[in-house]
């Protein structure tokens, strides 16, 4: 019997009381882990926190995987920020990308009856009650109708109505893990809540999926499934079944450098076409949302999280990625102020400090944009980014909220993209879709 069958859930906590009780139990477990750690430290003053982190990460992930929904989604997001969390947390939380414990068949049938008024076998010719892929918000089942193989994504019960209460419950865990100020954490949580409310609206996702797949249909080496609104609902999505491998499986086949470059180029073009041409972007770049087909194309299988880039963010943010922009201190300061990285209340000394720090930070981030090609296998590039991120995370000057809320998902999107390209060791042309500098109003 495989692991997926062993770990199936036959029920899911849906009420506020049930879900808060799960968090309380987890809090007690973590408290016990700290007691165990400090008891051992009495006899070994050099004891590291590795075991403590492993125990806490396992307990938190176990709890969140039972709850599903926004709590597990936050864990998934944090797993992508590899310079924020200890390695133990990244390892555990990354399971939520496409390997969360699935719900059992009877619970799926119950959910189906709620939204279709009948069981799945009355809607489709064939329907596999064993999920093919389980993540944070929902799980995917294979089905068949009129000889066509389909993927049916079903949202976990209670996820859509528990977002606000779940985020309040997870806030103490996030506060401890992220080390943010309370104000900064509130901004983070509000932006996450807005996106999650959209992400749990599957009717909106189907609409966006059709719009974005049509808009991106001209891109090379990218394929999208066809979506079927008439077979979908507010909590279910039906689309074509795409055959392919997730990134981890694909890399195990030892693809050639040319193949990795082709997939990397498709991914780069997919993201930068959206950012610069559509001014809205697929903001969930974790490996579970992509497949590599047998023809060597990139399959995009999820448009749940879309981040719109308003003009007052797009122009100042992407202006900073242009060559020689930092040569003009006045324009640079203006862009930093528009993005609230430098604020009105800052003293001249603070302005000077943040100006220099952000120049370094953006300079590192923008490196792929400053040449026509970039080799994402370059370890030094990522080491410098992580080293800089670790350094500023310990600085008191960065414990206060800075920057507009749009940074949360745009940083996540671009660093998620960078990390996948790094895993591919891909070299890509970075000048295919560029910032529209002619439109810049500075």
Secondary structure as UniProt FT lines:
FT   HELIX           3..6
FT   HELIX           16..41
FT   TURN            42..43
FT   TURN            45..46
FT   HELIX           50..67
FT   HELIX           69..80
FT   TURN            82..84
FT   HELIX           87..93
FT   HELIX           94..97
FT   HELIX           105..116
FT   HELIX           120..122
FT   STRAND          126..127
FT   STRAND          133..134
FT   STRAND          138..145
FT   TURN            146..147
FT   STRAND          148..155
FT   TURN            157..161
FT   HELIX           163..178
FT   HELIX           182..199
FT   HELIX           202..215
FT   TURN            216..218
FT   TURN            220..221
FT   STRAND          222..224
FT   HELIX           229..231
FT   TURN            234..235
FT   STRAND          236..240
FT   HELIX           247..252
FT   HELIX           257..273
FT   HELIX           274..278
FT   STRAND          280..282
FT   HELIX           287..289
FT   STRAND          290..292
FT   TURN            294..295
FT   STRAND          298..300
FT   STRAND          306..308
FT   HELIX           311..319
FT   TURN            320..321
FT   TURN            323..324
FT   HELIX           325..327
FT   HELIX           329..338
FT   TURN            339..340
FT   TURN            344..345
FT   HELIX           348..365
FT   HELIX           366..370
FT   STRAND          373..375
FT   TURN            376..377
FT   HELIX           379..393
FT   HELIX           396..398
FT   TURN            405..406
FT   HELIX           407..424
FT   STRAND          427..429
FT   HELIX           437..439
//
